[in-house]
Amino acid sequence: MIRTCRELGRLPESADLKLWKWAHMLGFRGHFSTKSRRYSVTLGALRDARRAWRTEQAHAHAGLPEPDTDTALVVGHWDYLGSGYSPGASLLAASVWHRRELERQFTADGGC
């Protein structure tokens, strides 16, 4: 594709496109996600299509009926699971805090 962009860029009729200048970007003249509306479908549309396809595949695999688009799932039951860190996460957080304190002390004492 790069070679083709360079070859087309040498032609007088495509000189305005400056393909030779942007050959390293495969002729898009910018980041692909910022140009998708102009050149193709948007990334949001691709994500929506992928999400719909995966949902459909998961329903088919689990043998579930087709979801009704006119109804909404309402969750009316909540359980309190706790607050704060789990024991393992608490140990990890304390370790990170201790290491940062040692680094602060080292810097305050004239370390590197």
All heavy atoms as an XYZ file, in Angstrom:
891
protein
N       0.822     -1.186      0.000
C       0.000      0.000      0.000
C       0.873      1.260      0.000
O       0.514      2.251     -0.632
C      -0.934      0.010      1.210
C      -2.034     -1.033      1.127
S      -3.119     -1.010      2.559
C      -4.022      0.465      2.246
N       1.989      1.189      0.721
C       2.877      2.351      0.761
C       3.458      2.617     -0.617
O       3.499      3.759     -1.086
C       3.987      2.145      1.811
C       3.371      2.130      3.203
C       5.049      3.231      1.721
C       4.337      1.750      4.303
N       3.878      1.552     -1.263
C       4.439      1.706     -2.611
C       3.396      2.280     -3.565
O       3.690      3.164     -4.377
C       4.948      0.361     -3.134
C       5.646      0.502     -4.475
C       6.168     -0.816     -5.021
N       6.899     -1.549     -4.007
C       6.809     -2.869     -3.835
N       6.020     -3.578     -4.604
N       7.497     -3.468     -2.900
N       2.167      1.795     -3.465
C       1.099      2.290     -4.328
C       0.829      3.770     -4.068
O       0.643      4.551     -5.008
C      -0.191      1.476     -4.108
O       0.098      0.100     -4.340
C      -1.292      1.927     -5.033
N       0.836      4.186     -2.805
C       0.639      5.598     -2.483
C       1.741      6.453     -3.093
O       1.487      7.534     -3.622
C       0.623      5.804     -0.973
S      -0.897      5.273     -0.194
N       2.970      5.965     -3.019
C       4.073      6.733     -3.593
C       3.975      6.802     -5.111
O       4.239      7.841     -5.709
C       5.404      6.115     -3.163
C       5.688      6.374     -1.715
C       7.026      5.853     -1.310
N       7.278      6.186      0.081
C       8.271      5.717      0.778
N       9.132      4.899      0.227
N       8.421      6.072      2.036
N       3.604      5.694     -5.727
C       3.469      5.694     -7.184
C       2.328      6.610     -7.628
O       2.468      7.359     -8.602
C       3.241      4.268     -7.689
C       4.470      3.388     -7.565
C       4.179      1.937     -7.880
O       3.024      1.602     -8.247
O       5.117      1.127     -7.756
N       1.199      6.549     -6.923
C       0.080      7.426     -7.271
C       0.410      8.883     -6.982
O      -0.049      9.781     -7.682
C      -1.178      7.021     -6.495
C      -1.835      5.715     -6.915
C      -2.948      5.356     -5.951
C      -2.345      5.801     -8.336
N       1.214      9.120     -5.973
C       1.598     10.480     -5.630
C       2.449     11.152     -6.691
O       2.501     12.371     -6.779
N       3.124     10.356     -7.507
C       3.950     10.923     -8.586
C       3.125     11.335     -9.800
O       3.609     12.081    -10.649
C       4.997      9.899     -9.026
C       6.049      9.659     -7.986
C       7.157      8.771     -8.541
N       8.016      8.322     -7.466
C       8.192      7.072     -7.103
N       7.580      6.103     -7.763
N       8.978      6.760     -6.112
N       1.895     10.846     -9.891
C       1.057     11.172    -11.038
C       0.533     12.599    -10.917
O       0.134     13.034     -9.836
C      -0.122     10.204    -11.129
C       0.241      8.729    -11.320
C      -1.015      7.880    -11.271
C       0.984      8.524    -12.635
N       0.524     13.342    -12.031
C       0.055     14.737    -11.965
C      -1.402     14.870    -11.523
O      -1.754     15.819    -10.821
C       0.230     15.259    -13.392
C       1.018     14.247    -14.129
C       0.995     12.986    -13.362
N      -2.259     13.935    -11.902
C      -3.675     14.062    -11.561
C      -3.948     13.816    -10.070
O      -5.002     14.181     -9.563
C      -4.552     13.124    -12.410
C      -4.174     11.668    -12.313
C      -3.189     11.220    -13.370
O      -2.519     12.068    -14.009
O      -3.079     10.014    -13.580
N      -3.021     13.205     -9.354
C      -3.221     12.997     -7.917
C      -2.242     13.815     -7.077
O      -2.065     13.553     -5.898
C      -3.096     11.510     -7.578
O      -1.797     11.060     -7.872
N      -1.655     14.840     -7.686
C      -0.686     15.660     -6.970
C      -1.326     16.410     -5.803
O      -0.692     16.626     -4.770
C      -0.026     16.655     -7.925
N      -2.598     16.801     -5.946
C      -3.279     17.541     -4.879
C      -3.501     16.692     -3.624
O      -3.657     17.225     -2.529
C      -4.627     18.070     -5.357
C      -4.467     19.144     -6.409
O      -3.365     19.715     -6.514
O      -5.449     19.412     -7.131
N      -3.526     15.380     -3.768
C      -3.756     14.506     -2.627
C      -2.526     14.347     -1.732
O      -2.650     13.952     -0.575
C      -4.200     13.120     -3.107
C      -5.508     13.074     -3.873
C      -5.765     11.673     -4.396
C      -6.650     13.532     -2.995
N      -1.340     14.641     -2.287
C      -0.072     14.537     -1.559
C       0.117     13.156     -0.936
O       0.517     13.018      0.220
C       0.032     15.617     -0.499
C       0.007     17.017     -1.072
C       0.159     18.048      0.006
C       0.043     19.445     -0.609
N       0.095     20.486      0.385
N      -0.210     12.128     -1.710
C      -0.092     10.764     -1.214
C       1.335     10.390     -0.867
O       1.581      9.643      0.075
C      -0.654      9.772     -2.247
C      -2.153      9.843     -2.479
C      -2.557      8.921     -3.615
C      -2.898      9.496     -1.222
N       2.296     10.921     -1.606
C       3.695     10.599     -1.327
C       4.102     11.077      0.055
O       4.891     10.462      0.748
C       4.599     11.227     -2.388
C       4.419     12.724     -2.491
C       3.522     13.394     -3.267
C       5.095     13.711     -1.719
N       3.594     14.740     -3.039
C       4.568     14.976     -2.093
C       6.095     13.680     -0.758
C       5.008     16.156     -1.542
C       6.525     14.873     -0.208
C       5.983     16.093     -0.608
N       3.535     12.192      0.489
C       3.884     12.762      1.785
C       3.318     11.927      2.939
O       3.909     11.843      4.004
C       3.349     14.197      1.860
C       3.701     14.922      3.138
C       3.179     16.348      3.098
C       3.498     17.077      4.385
N       2.966     18.443      4.376
N       2.173     11.307      2.698
C       1.492     10.559      3.741
C       1.521      9.056      3.516
O       0.736      8.320      4.100
C       0.044     11.041      3.852
C      -0.028     12.486      4.174
C      -0.285     13.510      3.310
C       0.215     13.088      5.434
N      -0.230     14.711      3.957
C       0.073     14.476      5.278
C       0.537     12.600      6.688
C       0.232     15.374      6.328
C       0.693     13.490      7.720
C       0.552     14.848      7.532
N       2.440      8.586      2.710
C       2.506      7.156      2.398
C       2.741      6.317      3.650
O       2.227      5.208      3.764
C       3.600      6.891      1.372
N       3.506      6.836      4.581
C       3.764      6.080      5.810
C       2.498      5.893      6.638
O       2.423      5.024      7.484
C       4.848      6.773      6.641
C       4.417      8.079      7.212
N       4.297      9.223      6.446
C       4.069      8.417      8.467
C       3.891     10.214      7.218
N       3.754      9.758      8.449
N       1.494      6.707      6.406
C       0.213      6.568      7.094
C      -0.807      5.859      6.208
O      -1.999      5.926      6.459
C      -0.334      7.939      7.484
C       0.480      8.678      8.504
S       0.412      7.904     10.115
C      -1.289      8.152     10.538
N      -0.329      5.237      5.161
C      -1.180      4.509      4.222
C      -2.204      5.423      3.556
O      -3.298      5.014      3.229
C      -1.868      3.332      4.895
C      -0.930      2.324      5.554
C      -1.715      1.268      6.288
C      -0.025      1.683      4.527
N      -1.855      6.676      3.388
C      -2.691      7.607      2.662
C      -3.806      8.244      3.446
O      -4.627      8.944      2.884
N      -3.877      8.068      4.764
C      -4.993      8.596      5.526
C      -4.797     10.032      6.011
O      -5.740     10.664      6.428
C      -5.283      7.710      6.736
C      -6.045      6.483      6.366
C      -5.418      5.264      6.317
C      -7.388      6.555      6.059
C      -6.119      4.130      5.978
C      -8.093      5.430      5.713
C      -7.447      4.211      5.669
N      -3.596     10.533      6.030
C      -3.290     11.886      6.472
C      -3.726     12.139      7.914
O      -4.354     13.138      8.224
C      -3.936     12.924      5.569
C      -3.397     12.923      4.176
C      -3.944     14.044      3.383
N      -3.468     15.302      3.972
C      -3.827     16.469      3.566
N      -4.653     16.598      2.570
N      -3.372     17.557      4.134
N      -3.417     11.252      8.805
C      -3.738     11.459     10.212
C      -3.987     10.152     10.912
O      -3.861      9.085     10.336
N      -4.342     10.227     12.165
C      -4.619      9.035     12.948
C      -5.913      8.412     12.455
O      -6.888      9.101     12.180
C      -4.735      9.421     14.433
C      -4.730      8.245     15.333
N      -5.883      7.620     15.711
C      -3.701      7.579     15.899
C      -5.575      6.609     16.503
N      -4.258      6.573     16.639
N      -5.946      7.097     12.377
C      -7.085      6.426     11.768
C      -8.395      6.694     12.499
O      -9.439      6.818     11.888
C      -6.839      4.915     11.684
C      -7.004      4.203     12.981
C      -8.199      3.583     13.281
C      -5.986      4.165     13.915
C      -8.367      2.926     14.477
C      -6.142      3.520     15.095
C      -7.335      2.892     15.390
N      -8.349      6.820     13.818
C      -9.610      6.987     14.544
C     -10.180      8.390     14.385
O     -11.372      8.584     14.561
C      -9.422      6.659     16.021
O      -8.590      7.605     16.634
N      -9.368      9.369     14.065
C      -9.895     10.715     13.878
C     -10.470     10.900     12.483
O     -11.164     11.867     12.237
C      -8.805     11.778     14.102
O      -7.769     11.581     13.146
C      -8.249     11.699     15.503
N     -10.162     10.001     11.578
C     -10.631     10.129     10.203
C     -11.719      9.125      9.850
O     -12.167      9.087      8.729
C      -9.458      9.922      9.233
C      -8.315     10.894      9.432
C      -8.757     12.301      9.147
C      -7.590     13.246      9.308
N      -7.914     14.591      8.980
N     -12.131      8.294     10.797
C     -13.050      7.222     10.447
C     -14.399      7.745      9.954
O     -15.010      7.120      9.111
C     -13.251      6.280     11.635
O     -13.818      6.973     12.711
N     -14.870      8.870     10.436
C     -16.153      9.383      9.960
C     -16.092      9.771      8.493
O     -17.060      9.689      7.773
C     -16.560     10.595     10.786
C     -17.022     10.236     12.161
C     -17.636     11.428     12.861
N     -18.008     11.029     14.192
C     -17.443     11.484     15.289
N     -16.495     12.384     15.203
N     -17.829     11.066     16.461
N     -14.938     10.196      8.076
C     -14.797     10.646      6.697
C     -14.551      9.482      5.736
O     -15.044      9.478      4.625
C     -13.649     11.637      6.622
C     -13.433     12.220      5.261
C     -12.392     13.293      5.321
N     -12.103     13.806      4.002
C     -11.185     14.687      3.750
N     -10.456     15.165      4.723
N     -10.977     15.115      2.530
N     -13.775      8.520      6.171
C     -13.358      7.451      5.281
C     -14.154      6.175      5.409
O     -14.183      5.379      4.504
C     -11.878      7.122      5.517
C     -10.963      8.217      5.051
C     -10.419      9.116      5.941
C     -10.669      8.364      3.708
C      -9.589     10.123      5.520
C      -9.847      9.377      3.277
C      -9.306     10.249      4.187
O      -8.487     11.248      3.765
N     -14.764      5.932      6.560
C     -15.397      4.643      6.782
C     -16.429      4.794      7.890
O     -16.865      5.895      8.194
C     -14.325      3.630      7.174
O     -14.882      2.352      7.303
N     -16.754      3.687      8.511
C     -17.680      3.722      9.640
C     -16.947      4.214     10.874
O     -15.728      4.157     10.956
C     -18.275      2.325      9.908
C     -19.085      1.858      8.732
C     -17.198      1.333     10.245
N     -17.701      4.682     11.863
C     -17.072      5.168     13.084
C     -16.697      3.984     13.971
O     -17.255      2.890     13.862
C     -18.017      6.093     13.856
O     -19.172      5.338     14.244
C     -18.415      7.297     13.021
N     -15.769      4.215     14.876
C     -15.375      3.165     15.801
C     -16.522      2.809     16.738
O     -16.668      1.653     17.139
C     -14.154      3.607     16.599
C     -12.877      3.762     15.784
C     -11.742      4.259     16.674
C     -12.491      2.469     15.124
N     -17.357      3.780     17.067
C     -18.527      3.498     17.900
C     -19.490      2.544     17.213
O     -20.045      1.642     17.845
N     -19.684      2.742     15.914
C     -20.566      1.841     15.163
C     -19.976      0.435     15.113
O     -20.708     -0.558     15.220
C     -20.785      2.371     13.749
N     -18.665      0.338     14.970
C     -18.022     -0.978     14.977
C     -18.169     -1.653     16.336
O     -18.447     -2.850     16.418
C     -16.541     -0.851     14.615
C     -16.237     -0.473     13.176
C     -14.739     -0.257     13.005
C     -16.726     -1.539     12.229
N     -17.974     -0.885     17.423
C     -18.136     -1.453     18.771
C     -19.568     -1.917     18.992
O     -19.809     -2.979     19.571
C     -17.740     -0.426     19.826
C     -16.265     -0.323     20.060
C     -15.966      0.505     21.295
N     -16.427      1.878     21.178
C     -15.720      2.871     20.669
N     -14.502      2.657     20.244
N     -16.215      4.077     20.592
N     -20.554     -1.113     18.552
C     -21.955     -1.497     18.721
C     -22.276     -2.776     17.966
O     -22.961     -3.663     18.481
C     -22.876     -0.370     18.263
C     -22.820      0.845     19.175
O     -22.343      0.707     20.322
O     -23.245      1.924     18.720
N     -21.778     -2.882     16.737
C     -22.017     -4.083     15.936
C     -21.353     -5.303     16.576
O     -21.942     -6.385     16.634
C     -21.501     -3.884     14.514
N     -20.137     -5.123     17.085
C     -19.430     -6.226     17.739
C     -20.160     -6.657     19.006
O     -20.312     -7.847     19.282
C     -18.002     -5.819     18.072
C     -17.146     -6.952     18.595
C     -15.733     -6.514     18.916
N     -15.095     -5.871     17.785
C     -14.657     -4.614     17.788
N     -14.791     -3.862     18.854
N     -14.074     -4.103     16.722
N     -20.636     -5.680     19.799
C     -21.363     -5.992     21.030
C     -22.643     -6.755     20.710
O     -22.967     -7.742     21.377
C     -21.687     -4.708     21.789
C     -22.362     -4.952     23.122
C     -22.710     -3.656     23.861
N     -21.560     -2.786     23.998
C     -21.434     -1.591     23.395
N     -22.395     -1.129     22.633
N     -20.365     -0.852     23.569
N     -23.388     -6.329     19.688
C     -24.628     -7.009     19.309
C     -24.352     -8.428     18.843
O     -25.070     -9.369     19.208
C     -25.342     -6.212     18.213
N     -23.289     -8.597     18.054
C     -22.959     -9.929     17.554
C     -22.561    -10.857     18.695
O     -23.002    -12.004     18.765
C     -21.828     -9.840     16.524
C     -21.495    -11.160     15.922
C     -22.139    -11.771     14.893
C     -20.434    -12.036     16.313
N     -21.550    -12.973     14.618
C     -20.489    -13.162     15.485
C     -19.444    -11.963     17.285
C     -19.603    -14.208     15.591
C     -18.553    -13.011     17.396
C     -18.640    -14.118     16.559
N     -21.733    -10.356     19.622
C     -21.300    -11.200     20.741
C     -22.468    -11.547     21.664
O     -22.542    -12.649     22.192
C     -20.194    -10.515     21.531
C     -18.887    -10.542     20.780
C     -17.780     -9.978     21.609
N     -16.569     -9.929     20.819
C     -15.406    -10.369     21.241
N     -15.293    -10.875     22.430
N     -14.353    -10.302     20.471
N     -23.365    -10.605     21.871
C     -24.544    -10.884     22.688
C     -25.397    -11.955     22.039
O     -25.859    -12.888     22.701
C     -25.365     -9.595     22.897
O     -24.533     -8.618     23.513
C     -26.588     -9.844     23.741
N     -25.585    -11.835     20.741
C     -26.369    -12.829     20.002
C     -25.714    -14.202     20.083
O     -26.389    -15.221     20.291
C     -26.494    -12.382     18.544
C     -27.307    -13.321     17.682
C     -27.355    -12.835     16.240
O     -27.551    -11.618     16.041
O     -27.187    -13.669     15.342
N     -24.392    -14.257     19.943
C     -23.671    -15.525     20.017
C     -23.769    -16.134     21.412
O     -23.937    -17.342     21.571
C     -22.199    -15.324     19.639
C     -21.984    -14.940     18.188
C     -22.484    -16.007     17.246
O     -22.220    -17.179     17.427
N     -23.233    -15.589     16.234
N     -23.669    -15.292     22.452
C     -23.754    -15.789     23.825
C     -25.147    -16.339     24.116
O     -25.284    -17.386     24.766
C     -23.413    -14.677     24.814
N     -26.186    -15.668     23.625
C     -27.551    -16.150     23.819
C     -27.762    -17.474     23.097
O     -28.387    -18.383     23.629
C     -28.568    -15.110     23.321
C     -28.835    -14.022     24.302
N     -29.811    -14.097     25.248
C     -28.234    -12.825     24.490
C     -29.817    -13.007     25.982
N     -28.854    -12.209     25.549
N     -27.247    -17.585     21.878
C     -27.399    -18.818     21.116
C     -26.646    -19.965     21.791
O     -27.143    -21.098     21.854
C     -26.893    -18.615     19.690
N     -25.454    -19.688     22.304
C     -24.644    -20.723     22.946
C     -25.287    -21.213     24.238
O     -25.243    -22.394     24.559
C     -23.237    -20.186     23.230
C     -22.337    -21.194     23.867
N     -21.867    -22.286     23.192
C     -21.847    -21.276     25.130
C     -21.106    -23.004     23.997
N     -21.082    -22.411     25.191
N     -25.886    -20.304     24.996
C     -26.506    -20.663     26.271
C     -27.931    -21.183     26.094
O     -28.543    -21.629     27.056
C     -26.518    -19.455     27.203
N     -28.457    -21.116     24.872
C     -29.812    -21.586     24.621
C     -30.874    -20.666     25.172
O     -31.981    -21.098     25.484
N     -30.555    -19.395     25.310
C     -31.504    -18.433     25.839
C     -32.415    -17.910     24.735
O     -32.027    -17.872     23.574
C     -30.763    -17.258     26.476
C     -29.870    -17.593     27.664
C     -29.074    -16.373     28.070
C     -30.707    -18.103     28.817
N     -33.629    -17.496     25.096
C     -34.519    -16.914     24.079
C     -34.003    -15.552     23.634
O     -33.191    -14.922     24.304
C     -35.858    -16.794     24.798
C     -35.505    -16.712     26.232
C     -34.244    -17.542     26.409
N     -34.503    -15.108     22.512
C     -34.127    -13.784     21.999
C     -34.573    -12.718     22.993
O     -35.689    -12.759     23.510
C     -34.799    -13.523     20.650
C     -34.219    -14.326     19.512
C     -32.788    -13.931     19.206
O     -32.483    -12.718     19.246
O     -31.981    -14.817     18.945
N     -33.708    -11.747     23.288
C     -34.106    -10.701     24.233
C     -35.174     -9.789     23.635
O     -35.164     -9.500     22.445
C     -32.810     -9.929     24.488
C     -31.957    -10.210     23.293
C     -32.350    -11.577     22.798
N     -36.092     -9.372     24.475
C     -37.155     -8.465     24.052
C     -36.633     -7.040     24.211
O     -36.272     -6.619     25.309
C     -38.401     -8.679     24.902
C     -39.576     -7.858     24.420
O     -39.485     -7.276     23.316
O     -40.581     -7.802     25.140
N     -36.575     -6.293     23.113
C     -36.016     -4.937     23.158
C     -36.964     -3.926     23.798
O     -36.551     -2.821     24.118
C     -35.656     -4.462     21.740
O     -36.836     -4.504     20.925
C     -34.577     -5.331     21.130
N     -38.220     -4.309     24.010
C     -39.186     -3.384     24.591
C     -39.234     -3.452     26.113
O     -39.918     -2.661     26.749
C     -40.585     -3.660     24.038
C     -40.658     -3.364     22.540
O     -39.881     -2.499     22.093
O     -41.476     -3.988     21.862
N     -38.549     -4.413     26.706
C     -38.562     -4.526     28.164
C     -37.201     -4.143     28.727
O     -36.182     -4.240     28.056
C     -38.886     -5.964     28.602
O     -37.949     -6.853     28.007
C     -40.284     -6.357     28.215
N     -37.225     -3.701     29.960
C     -35.989     -3.312     30.639
C     -35.789     -4.211     31.848
O     -36.741     -4.546     32.555
C     -36.062     -1.853     31.085
N     -34.566     -4.597     32.083
C     -34.233     -5.408     33.240
C     -34.096     -4.483     34.448
O     -33.323     -3.526     34.429
C     -32.916     -6.152     33.013
C     -32.379     -6.937     34.207
C     -33.351     -8.051     34.564
C     -31.011     -7.475     33.895
N     -34.871     -4.774     35.489
C     -34.833     -3.969     36.706
C     -34.321     -4.858     37.827
O     -34.893     -5.907     38.108
C     -36.233     -3.416     37.060
C     -36.192     -2.642     38.367
C     -36.751     -2.558     35.925
N     -33.231     -4.424     38.449
C     -32.686     -5.161     39.578
C     -33.200     -4.485     40.841
O     -32.897     -3.328     41.099
C     -31.136     -5.157     39.541
C     -30.578     -5.882     40.740
C     -30.650     -5.774     38.246
N     -33.982     -5.220     41.626
C     -34.604     -4.621     42.796
C     -34.057     -5.152     44.103
O     -34.631     -4.928     45.153
N     -32.959     -5.871     44.069
C     -32.397     -6.436     45.293
C     -30.925     -6.102     45.368
O     -30.180     -6.382     44.444
C     -32.594     -7.958     45.302
C     -32.060     -8.605     46.532
N     -32.716     -8.526     47.730
C     -30.949     -9.329     46.751
C     -32.011     -9.187     48.637
N     -30.933     -9.681     48.059
N     -30.516     -5.506     46.474
C     -29.129     -5.129     46.661
C     -28.605     -5.790     47.923
O     -29.327     -5.907     48.920
C     -28.996     -3.606     46.814
C     -29.312     -2.866     45.555
C     -30.537     -2.645     45.001
C     -28.387     -2.245     44.676
N     -30.443     -1.932     43.847
C     -29.121     -1.663     43.629
C     -27.005     -2.107     44.674
C     -28.523     -0.971     42.591
C     -26.409     -1.410     43.646
C     -27.160     -0.850     42.617
N     -27.361     -6.203     47.897
C     -26.710     -6.773     49.071
C     -25.481     -5.949     49.404
O     -24.741     -5.543     48.505
C     -26.262     -8.220     48.820
C     -27.420     -9.186     48.772
O     -28.417     -8.938     49.470
O     -27.314    -10.193     48.043
N     -25.285     -5.726     50.699
C     -24.078     -5.026     51.152
C     -22.943     -6.046     51.211
O     -23.035     -7.062     51.903
C     -24.320     -4.393     52.513
C     -23.094     -3.699     53.058
C     -22.675     -2.493     52.524
C     -22.358     -4.257     54.090
C     -21.555     -1.848     53.017
C     -21.238     -3.626     54.586
C     -20.834     -2.424     54.045
O     -19.732     -1.791     54.508
N     -21.899     -5.786     50.463
C     -20.778     -6.717     50.417
C     -19.613     -6.281     51.289
O     -18.661     -7.024     51.468
C     -20.294     -6.896     48.971
C     -21.319     -7.495     48.012
C     -20.747     -7.577     46.615
C     -21.743     -8.868     48.494
N     -19.652     -5.096     51.793
C     -18.582     -4.619     52.657
C     -17.967     -3.361     52.103
O     -18.311     -2.883     51.032
N     -17.031     -2.803     52.864
C     -16.351     -1.607     52.413
C     -14.871     -1.746     52.738
O     -14.476     -2.548     53.586
C     -16.932     -0.363     53.092
O     -16.781     -0.467     54.498
N     -14.081     -0.965     52.045
C     -12.639     -1.015     52.275
C     -11.979     -2.108     51.465
O     -12.584     -2.762     50.627
N     -10.709     -2.295     51.754
C      -9.926     -3.292     51.033
C     -10.197     -4.698     51.556
O     -10.498     -4.887     52.732
C      -8.429     -3.017     51.201
C      -7.921     -1.784     50.511
C      -7.309     -0.766     51.233
C      -8.020     -1.649     49.135
C      -6.817      0.359     50.608
C      -7.526     -0.526     48.496
C      -6.927      0.478     49.241
O      -6.444      1.578     48.612
N     -10.015     -5.668     50.688
C      -9.994     -7.051     51.135
C      -8.667     -7.268     51.863
O      -7.759     -6.440     51.755
C     -10.113     -7.994     49.933
O      -8.948     -7.905     49.136
N      -8.496     -8.357     52.607
C      -7.230     -8.549     53.324
C      -5.993     -8.533     52.417
O      -4.983     -7.908     52.737
C      -7.402     -9.914     53.988
C      -8.877    -10.062     54.159
C      -9.476     -9.367     52.976
N      -6.085     -9.162     51.263
C      -4.949     -9.165     50.340
C      -4.681     -7.791     49.754
O      -3.534     -7.348     49.654
N      -5.742     -7.091     49.390
C      -5.586     -5.746     48.828
C      -5.072     -4.783     49.886
O      -4.300     -3.873     49.586
C      -6.911     -5.256     48.251
N      -5.474     -4.983     51.148
C      -4.989     -4.138     52.229
C      -3.489     -4.301     52.420
O      -2.760     -3.328     52.604
C      -5.728     -4.504     53.519
O      -5.241     -3.745     54.594
N      -3.006     -5.530     52.353
C      -1.576     -5.790     52.466
C      -0.812     -5.153     51.316
O       0.236     -4.531     51.520
C      -1.319     -7.302     52.507
C       0.117     -7.748     52.671
C       0.671     -7.254     54.005
C       0.211     -9.259     52.583
N      -1.337     -5.266     50.120
C      -0.693     -4.665     48.953
C      -0.659     -3.141     49.062
O       0.362     -2.513     48.800
C      -1.426     -5.085     47.676
C      -0.863     -4.560     46.369
C       0.559     -5.069     46.160
C      -1.745     -4.962     45.215
N      -1.770     -2.527     49.492
C      -1.820     -1.070     49.638
C      -0.830     -0.601     50.700
O      -0.141      0.413     50.522
C      -3.237     -0.620     49.995
N      -0.725     -1.331     51.814
C       0.223     -0.960     52.861
C       1.657     -1.076     52.356
O       2.512     -0.236     52.669
C       0.021     -1.840     54.091
N       1.927     -2.083     51.548
C       3.266     -2.266     50.976
C       3.622     -1.111     50.043
O       4.740     -0.575     50.092
C       3.330     -3.595     50.231
O       4.532     -3.716     49.532
N       2.686     -0.711     49.219
C       2.922      0.411     48.302
C       3.130      1.697     49.087
O       4.043      2.479     48.795
C       1.740      0.558     47.303
C       1.837      1.851     46.528
C       1.701     -0.631     46.364
N       2.305      1.929     50.116
C       2.449      3.135     50.927
C       3.814      3.167     51.614
O       4.489      4.187     51.632
C       1.335      3.194     51.974
C       1.439      4.407     52.844
C       0.936      5.644     52.580
C       2.103      4.500     54.104
N       1.238      6.505     53.602
C       1.971      5.828     54.557
C       2.794      3.598     54.895
C       2.490      6.268     55.758
C       3.317      4.039     56.096
C       3.167      5.357     56.515
N       4.241      2.025     52.176
C       5.527      1.955     52.868
C       6.679      2.241     51.906
O       7.614      2.977     52.239
C       5.696      0.576     53.521
C       6.969      0.428     54.280
N       7.211      1.120     55.449
C       8.071     -0.315     54.039
C       8.405      0.804     55.897
N       8.957     -0.073     55.060
N       6.611      1.673     50.716
C       7.676      1.901     49.729
C       7.750      3.376     49.334
O       8.827      3.949     49.219
C       7.449      1.025     48.499
C       8.532      1.178     47.462
C       8.244      0.302     46.252
N       9.190      0.576     45.208
C      10.226     -0.205     44.936
N      10.438     -1.294     45.630
N      11.035      0.114     43.948
N       6.610      4.014     49.149
C       6.607      5.435     48.781
C       7.144      6.294     49.916
O       7.835      7.274     49.691
C       5.202      5.875     48.377
C       4.770      5.160     47.083
C       3.632      5.783     46.434
N       4.009      7.113     45.981
C       3.157      7.967     45.481
N       1.902      7.642     45.352
N       3.547      9.163     45.092
N       6.848      5.927     51.167
C       7.385      6.652     52.314
C       8.908      6.536     52.353
O       9.604      7.512     52.620
C       6.790      6.121     53.618
C       5.474      6.725     53.978
C       5.553      8.233     54.118
O       6.413      8.754     54.844
O       4.712      8.907     53.484
N       9.426      5.345     52.091
C      10.879      5.166     52.071
C      11.515      6.009     50.967
O      12.579      6.603     51.177
C      11.234      3.686     51.876
C      10.956      2.767     53.069
C      11.246      1.321     52.697
C      11.768      3.185     54.272
N      10.855      6.065     49.803
C      11.374      6.884     48.707
C      11.355      8.364     49.078
O      12.302      9.099     48.770
C      10.557      6.646     47.435
C      10.792      5.285     46.818
C       9.859      4.999     45.648
O       8.993      5.853     45.332
O       9.996      3.923     45.052
N      10.296      8.830     49.745
C      10.225     10.234     50.178
C      11.332     10.562     51.182
O      11.968     11.607     51.103
C       8.858     10.523     50.802
C       7.755     10.685     49.806
C       6.472     11.190     50.496
N       5.346     10.962     49.644
C       4.390     10.065     49.853
N       4.414      9.318     50.929
N       3.395      9.910     49.008
N      11.542      9.658     52.130
C      12.592      9.873     53.133
C      13.969      9.900     52.475
O      14.822     10.721     52.834
C      12.538      8.790     54.205
C      11.371      8.910     55.137
C      11.297      7.754     56.114
O      12.135      6.861     56.093
N      10.283      7.772     56.969
N      14.185      8.994     51.527
C      15.458      8.935     50.838
C      15.726     10.232     50.077
O      16.816     10.790     50.125
C      15.470      7.747     49.872
C      16.749      7.563     49.121
C      17.882      7.085     49.760
C      16.826      7.869     47.771
C      19.067      6.921     49.069
C      18.004      7.699     47.076
C      19.134      7.227     47.727
N      14.706     10.750     49.409
C      14.833     11.999     48.663
C      15.048     13.184     49.619
O      15.877     14.054     49.364
C      13.568     12.238     47.805
O      13.375     11.127     46.942
C      13.712     13.496     46.955
N      14.333     13.185     50.747
C      14.472     14.265     51.724
C      15.855     14.275     52.380
O      16.377     15.325     52.738
C      13.401     14.156     52.798
N      16.451     13.102     52.506
C      17.789     12.998     53.109
C      18.908     13.288     52.116
O      20.074     13.101     52.444
C      17.987     11.596     53.707
C      17.094     11.359     54.921
O      16.604     12.359     55.480
O      16.899     10.191     55.292
N      18.574     13.731     50.922
C      19.588     14.083     49.930
C      19.965     12.941     49.009
O      21.050     12.937     48.407
N      19.093     11.978     48.880
C      19.357     10.859     47.962
C      19.312     11.318     46.521
O      19.189     12.505     46.225
N      19.406     10.409     45.626
C      19.450     10.727     44.185
C      18.291     11.526     43.789
O      17.385     11.688     43.434
C      19.541      9.464     43.356
S      21.052      8.554     43.676
